[in-house]
Amino acid sequence: MNRPAFFFRLFVWFSLRHMARHPRRTLAVLIGVALGAAVFTSVRLSVHASLDSFTRSMDRIAGAADRVVAKPGGRVPESVLPRLLAHPAVKSASPFLSAYVTLGENPEADPFLLVGFDPILDRPVRDWETREGKNSEAAPWLDLIKTPFTLFMGESLAGDVETAAGETLVLDHVGKRRAFRVLGVLASRGLALADGGRLAITDIASFQEFTGIFGGADRIDLIFSSDASESDTEAVKALLGPDLQMDSPSREKESGLRMIRSYQLNMSVLSFASLFVGMFLVYSLVALNAASRRRELAILRSVGASEETVFRLFL
């Protein structure tokens, strides 16, 4: 006998006929398995997407920095910046501040990232440009320095808030409100793609006055000269003092990735629980079907049905 044909006949006898006789049970099993598999798959996809998005955002925010000066649990004093810039091994040093803010006119809207830095010092560190780019005779980003409380917005954020250049936005941060004038939209590359494009950049002085954070920065990003040696790096580190530390830009990213992986573990356990629920539903329905079959078999035998008749009826 042809084995594929034989197994197909068994499938028709035991599966398709059972499905036709008990469509509700079959539908419940299929829905249970589908939901369990869908929840598991969607959780895995969302976690992987979160990891990828976070990694890309951190890389774009870090830019070309070789080292990051930070103070654990605090802010880096700006008084360190002149000493760093004066060292011959340091090619560029850019103080960096960031905070999530909301729109004052619409507090229910999703918050977005506001970044503050020195537009001149930051040019070698991060890749960002306005839409006008090099086609413009003037450098429009210099207006961040010349005009207080101005900003450039990422393309995604500009589309969400439906704001164009020249308009004014009222930003809110921990109860502090300030009106910012929109200078334009960033080109979709580099820093402008961090946080999915939902960010705005402003001059560090405007950022500090808006948030009330004076005399400090979240970190200072460093770029060393091409001929800097390990001893030069150690000499720069010695300028910082005991309260500050100098690490690789990937250190902060790794810390965030560990947090996301903890979230990934929790979500994976919950997704496995959804699969278990689907399996339990299948087991329960199979057990119910077996019990009903045993009851039917007992009834048939009680009325004296032959084994051949029982076999034919169950097929």
Summary of the structure (lengths in Angstrom):
residues: 315
radius of gyration: 31.8
end to end distance: 19.5
largest distance: 103.9
contacts: 918
relative contact order: 0.18
helix: 54%
strand: 20%
